[in-house]
Amino acid sequence: MGRCTPETPSSKATSTTSSLRKRSAASSSTSASKRARISSPETIIDASKGAASTPRNSVDSISTIGAHDSAGVLTSTATNTEAGHGGVDMYPDDCIEPDPESDPETAFDHADIAVDAESLGDSGGLGGSDVIIPNYATTVHWDPNSPEGLKVGYRIRIFDNKKRVWRSGRVLRYDPRSNKHKIQYYNNADKEVECVWLRLPEESTQCGSRFVWALVKGFAWWPAMVLECDPPMKSASKEGYVYVDFFGSDQFAGVKDTPDFIRPFDNGKIDDVIRKNKKKRNDKAIKLASTEQSATREARNKAVRFYAEKAFAFANRMANDILGRRVEFFRSDINYPYGDTVSGTVRAYSTSLKKWLISYDQPQSSKTTYEPNWINLKSKGINLKILDKKKKKKARDPSEMDLVPFTFGHISDDVFVETSPPLLKNRCTGCREEYKEKEFPLVCSSCSCSYHPGCADPPLNLRAAKKKLIDGEPW
């Protein structure tokens, strides 16, 4: 194992790097900053692939509501009715894009707006006193599977050109509009000291990317973290080699990235290949690696929830602040010719249909059940009532079930891979109801979420849905 001894930057490199921080993250600046950087530790991607700010009226700036695009970017507004998700075709005039140079996290939030509820619909439900709705920026970007998004949650070391030292921290967030990561720095005692937003392509970095068992000839299998370094380390410059940090040893080495030398850590799981090596494994190092893996998982899932809450808040604003709330209203199309009053939970809003998706309560005194469907809660004679009243002038906190359609990049507790939220297993992403035995879900070709045909936006009848499945058409 070779000890990592980063080179000290020259004064010319320091000057150049300092000046580069004042520039935008354009590709020309990125190239210049790469030439000015030094040998260093922990990064995870090619800096030239960072996302730049999107022009307000460009086609690329349009995104989806309640879904994510083909790259998995969680967003809040869009035109995607052909794909069955619905959306709006432009940014609302009262929304403001965050300044790329401002704090990307607080830029999501703008002054709250008071809406006269009577103007939103029937006075019995969407009407009444003023409703305070948080005014969020138009989009909530985060692709957890992008090279920059994959950094979130991992430990990182960044070279401080002013103090001429390496600083250790953790990546907490990523904002593609400004191409910045939020870094939580730690002191020598591993205590949190400060948070900063940095453009990592302009820094010298070493960032964790995966937890592994690594083998060096003459040693036992050892828990380690694969580091992606920018600029690359010489010991891992050979093709097919990775640079690893061995837990509990303060040692680094370039290791061939093949199953004979690198195995998945999987929370300390010992597979048959590792078991064949009779050298004693270090229990302290294994415990350190497991603790760090848990901390990484926790930090990543916090970021997942942060962006899910922001996306839900924007979608809820578009839905007149009733997503996730129980409502009661009159339906004239059931119990003919009398109609009937029903109750249920509002699960989604379609800006293209201008309707709300309702998951109905199961009546205790009747065997009649109603399938989830899209309802115009503003239509005449519907007599809408909101059953679970919230505190006046205070936004309702979303439940776990409310956040399901907006949650991407979640990491499960037992396997360190991205999974769907636990609440979504065997459930429709639209209505959140469990699939019955003979029901068949439609799976989105871009986000892999499943829906009842009637919960899609726009909804599909069973005949159209079956035809898509038989013909193998993407949905």
N, C-alpha and C positions, 0 to 999 in steps of 0.2 A: 504494500500500500504506500502510495506516495503522498507526502504532506503538501497541502495547497499553500503556495507562497506567492500571492498576487504581486505583480510588478507595480512599482510606484510610477504614477503618470508623470510625464515631463511637464514643465511649465507651459510649453506650447499646447500640449493636449488639454491641460486644465483650462487655459484661456479659450481654446476653441469650444470645449464642452460647455463652458459657462455662457458663451455667446449663443450657442445653439439653443439653450433653454428658453431664450427670448423669442425664438422663431416659432412658426407653426409647424405642425407635424407633416409637412410636405415631403415628398420623396427625395427632393434634392437635399433638404436639410438632414434627412435621415442618413443619406449616403455620407455626407460630410461628417456627421456625428460619429458614424461607425469608424471612419478613419482616425478620429481623434480619441477613441476609447482605448482602454487598456485591457490586459489580460485579466479575466475575472471569473467569478463563480456562477451564479444561479439564474438562468433565464429559460423561457419556455418556447419562444417563437421567433420567427423572422420578423424583425422590426419593420421591414418595408410593407408588411401586410396589415398594419394598423388601419382602422377605418377613419376616414376624414369626415368633416362636417358635411351634411347633405343639404343642398340648396332647397329652400322652402318649397318651390314649385316644381321641383324635378320629379320625374316618374319614380325614382328610387326612394323618394321620401314618403311614398304612400305605403302604409303597412296595414295589418289586420287587427280587428277587434275581437278579443276572446280567442285568438289562435296565434300561431306563428307561421312565418313564411318557410320556404323550402330549406332555408339555412337554419331554421330553428330560432329565429330572432323573435323574442317576445315583444309585441308592440301593442299599440292601443287604437290606432285608426287605420282604415284601409278600404280598398275596393277589391273584394275577392268573392263576389257572389257566384262566379262561375264554379269556384271550388267548393261552394256550399257553406261558406262561413259568414257571408254578408259583410257590410261595412259602409263607411262613408267615403266619398271620393275626393275630399280635400280637407285641409286643416280648418277647424273652426276659427273665425276671425278673432275671437276673444282669447285664443291661446297663444302663448309666446314660446318660441324655441329658446332653450337655454344658451347663454353666451358660452362659446367653447372655452373661453379663458376664465369663466367663473367656476365656482364649486359645482361640479356636475350633480352631486347628490342633492344639494339644496335648490339647484336650478329647476328641479322637477316641481317644486312648490312655488306657487304665486299666491297673491292675495285671495282669500276666500271670497266667494260671491254669494249674495243673498238673492234667492229667486222667489218671486211671488208665487206661492204654490197654487193659487187659483188659476194662474195662467197656464199651469201644467196639465190641467184636465178637470175631471169631475170634482166638485167641491167636497164630495163625500170621501174621496180617497187621495187623489193627487192634488187636491186643493186645500185651502185653509190658511194657516199662518205662513210666514216666510220660512223657507228652508235654507239652511246654510250648507252649501255644497263646496268642498275643497276644489279650488281651481288648479288643476295640474297641467303640466306641459303636455303637448300633443302626443308624444310618443314615449314609450318605455322600452328602450333598446337593451337587449342583452341576449347574446347567443352563447349559451353555456358550452357549446361544442366548438366554437371558433378557437383558433390558437390563443388569442388574447383572453377569451372567456375561460379557457381551461386553466389559466394561472390562478383564478380566484380561489382562495382558501389556502393556498400553499405558502410555506415559508420562503423568504427571499432575502438575499443580501445585495445591497446597493452601495457602490463606492461613493463616498462623500468627498467631492473634490476640494471643498474648503478645509475640512479637518484632516484630509488625506488618510481616511480610515474606511473600513468596510462596516456598514451598519446593517443589523439584522432586523427583520420585521416579517409581516404577513400581508398578503394581498387580500383585501376585503371586498373590493368592488371593481367593476370596469365600466367605463362610459365610452361607447364607440364614437359619439359625436365629437368629443374633445380628444379622443384617443388617450385617455388618462386612466391610470389605475389608482385606487385609494390604498395607501400603504399605512399599516399600523406598525410604527417602530417600537423596538424593545431596547431596554438598557442591558448592562452586563448581568443584571440579576434576573433577566427575562421578564421584567415588568413593563407594562405598556406605558409609553411616555408621550407620544404624539402621533397624529394622523396627518398625512399630506397626500395631495394628488400629484402624480408624476406621469410624464410620458416616458415609459420605460425604454422605447427605442432610442431615446437620447441619453440613456444612462448605461453604465457598465453594471451588469447584473448577473446573478446566479439564482435561478428560481427552480423550486422543486416541480416535478412533473408526474412521478409515480413512485409507489412504495414497492420495493423488491427485496428478494434474497439475492445477494451477490457472492460470487466465489472467486477468491484469489488463490492461486496455487500455493499450497503449504498451510492454508488457513481453513477454518470451518466456514460453512455457509453463514453469512452475516447479514442482518437486516440493514438496509441502506435506502437512501433516497436518490433517484436518478435526477441529476441537475442538468438543466439546459442553460448553457453559458453564452453570454454575448459580450465580448467576442469569445470564440471557442477556446477551450483549454487545450494545450499542446498534447497532454497525455491521452486525450480522447479524440485526437484529430484524425486517426485512422478510420477509414470507412468501416461501418459496422460496430464501432465502439461507442460506449456511453460513459459519461463522467458521473461517478457516484460518490456520495457522502455517507460514510459508515457511521451508524448511530453509536454513541457512547465511546468513540475512539478518537475523534477529532482527526480522522484520516480520510484522504480522498484518493481515488484511483480511476484510471481508464480501464473499463472491463468490456470484453466482447459481448455484444448483445445477442446471445443465442441461448436456447434452453439449457445448455450445458453449464452456463455461467450466470445467467440471470433467470430467476423464477419469481412469479407473483408472490407478494407477501401475504395477502389475504388474511389480515389480522393475526399473523403469526402461524398460519397453517403450515404443517410439515408434510410435504408430499413425498412420494416414493424416491424421487431423485435426490432430494435433500437428505432423506433418512439413510441413504447408502453411505454418505460421508460420516465416518465414525468419530471425527473430531468433535469435542464438546462445544456446543453452542453457548453463547453468552446470554444468560437470562436477563441481565440488566439491560443489555442492548435491545433485546426483544421487547421488554416492557416500555422502553423509551420510544421505540418505533410504533408500538400499538397506541401509546398515549398521543403521539404526534399525529397519527392517522385519524384518531378520533377528533382531535382539535381541528384538523383540516376539514374533515367532514362537517363538523359543527359550523365552521366559518363559511363554508360553501353554502350550506343549507340556509344560513341566515341571509346570505345574499339572494338566494332563490326566493325567500319569503319577502324580502325588501322589495324586489322588483314585482313580485306577484301582487303585493298590496298596492303599489303605485298603479299597476295596470288595472286592478279591480276598481280603484278610486276613480280613474278616468272613465271606465266603462259604466260605473254606477252613476256618474254625473250625467252621461248621455242617456241613462235609463230613468232619469228623474228621481234618483236616490232611493230606489225601492228594490234593488237586487238583494236577494237573500231574505227578504221580508215576507211574512205571511199575509195574504190578502183574502178578501171575500168579495165575490161579485156575482151578478146574475147572468146566466147563460140561457138565451132563448132557443138555442138549437138542440137542447136536450129535454127529456121528459115532455115530448110533444103532446098536446099543444100548449102546455102550461109554462114550460121552462123550469128552471130550478136555480137556487142559490148554491154556489160551490165555494170551497176554500182551498188554498194551496200555497206553495212557495214560489216566488218569482226567481227564476234561475238565470235568465239571459234576456238581452234586448237586441233586436235586429234593427239597425238603422235603415236597411233597405226595405224591410217589410213594415217598419214602424209598428212592430208588435213585440209583446213580451212572452217568453217561454214559461209556462206554468207547469209545475209538478203538483198534482192534486193530492189532497189528504184522502186517506182511506176512511170512508164513512163507517161508523161503528154500528149504526142501526140499519144499514142497507148493504146488500151484496153487490150493488152497482159500483163499478170502478171506472175511472176516466183516464184514458191515456194522456200523457203530457202533450200539449199542443201550444201553438202560437195564438195569442189573443190580443186584440186591440183594446187595451184598458181605458182608452179615451172615447170609445164608441158610445153613442147615445143609449141611455137606459141601462147601462151596465151596473150602476150603483156601487161603484168600487169603495171598499172600506179596507183600511190598513189595520190589521189585527194586533201586530206587535209594535206599539208606539215607542218611538225612541225619545230620549231626552231632547228638549227643545234646543235648537241652535248647536247641536253637537252631532258630528258625523258618527254613524254606527260602525263599530269595529267589525270587520268581516270575519266569518267563521272559517274553519279549515275547509269545509265543504264549499263555501263561497269562492275560495281561492283556487280550487282544483283546476279550472280551465286556464288559469294564468300561471301555473306552477310548472316550470321546466328546469331541468338540471339537478333535480333532487337526488341525493345519494342515500341509499338505504343504510340501515345500521349494521346489517350482517355482511353485505357484499359492497366493496368499494367501487361501485359502478353506478352510472346514472340510471335511475328507475323512475317509473311513474309514482306519484304520491300514493301511499297505501290506501287512501280512501277511494281511489279511482279503479281499483282492481275489480273487474267484472261489472263495471258501471258505465253508463252513458255519460260522456263528458258534458253533454247539454243539460239533461234533466237530473243527473247524478243518481238515477234509480238503477237498481241491479237488473241485469238482463234475466228474463225468464227463460225457461227451458227451451222453448221452440223459437225464441226470438233470435234474429241474426243481426249483428252490428255492421255498420259501414265504417271502414277504417280509412282515415284521411291519408292520402298518398304522400303528403308533405310533412305532417306533424305526428302521424301514427296514432292520433286520438280516435276513439270509436264513438259512434253516435247511433241512436235509433234513427231510422230514415225520417220519421216525422219531427225529430229534434234538430235535423240539419238546417242550415240557413243558406238558401231557401229549403223548405222541407221537401222530401220526396215521398211519393206513395210507394206501397210495397211492390207494385208491378215495375215501376221505374228502377227501384233499388235492386230488385232481383235481376233485371236486365243488365245493369251495370256489373253485377257480380258474375253473371254468366258470360258476358262479353269481355270480361277482364278489363273494363274501362277504369282508368284511374279516377279517384274521387278526392 
